Amino acid sequence: MDSNLHSFSRQLIESRIEHADLDATIDRLAEAVPPNELMLRRLKKRRLALRDRIERLARLVEPQEPA
């Protein structure tokens, strides 16, 4: 069961959820008056890093077939 908690599939799902949460947070923060530019930049950088992680995990979970 321990191996299931840290499987690539589970990490992928958790990363996708975190990415969606960041999207929502960034949207709300962008609408604030005045917007907190520093926080927006930090969150967007984190979201970009998460997107890269999601892509790496997706390749591990669903390997591409050779052409």
N, C-alpha and C positions, 0 to 999 in steps of 0.2 A: 504494500500500500504506500509506503514511503516513496518508492520510485514513481508512483502515479502522481504524487503531489508536486514533483519537480519535472515532470515529463515535458518534452518540447511542446506537445499539443496544449497542455495546461498553461505553459508560459505564453504561448501564442494567444490563447483566449484572454488571459489576464492583461497582456500588453494591448490587445485590441480594445478592451474595456477601458483601460487607462487612457488610451489615445482618444476615445470618444468622450471621456470625461474632460480631458484637456481641451478638446474642441469646444465643448459647451462652456467651459470656464473662460476660454479666450474670447468667445462670442460675447459673453456677459461683460467681461472686463473692457472690451472694445467699445461697448455702448455706454460705459460710465462717463460722467462729465465731471471733471476732466479725466481722460483715460490715463492710467498709470503706465506710461511708455516703457519704463524699465521692467516692470513685471510682465508686460506683454511680450517683450523681447525674450525674457527668460523662459516664459511658458512656450513660446513658439520654438525656441531652441530645443527644449525638452521634447516637444511634440515631434520635431524633426528626428531627434535621436531615437524616439520610440518607433517612428515609421521605419527607420533603418533596421531596428531590432526585429520588428514584425516581418520585414522582408526576409531577413536571415532565417528566422524561425520557420517561416512558411516554406522556405527551400529545404529545410531539414525535415519538416513534417510531410511535405508533399514534393518529393524530389522530381525534377523535370525529367521527362523521358528523352533519351538521345534522339536527335533528328534523323 
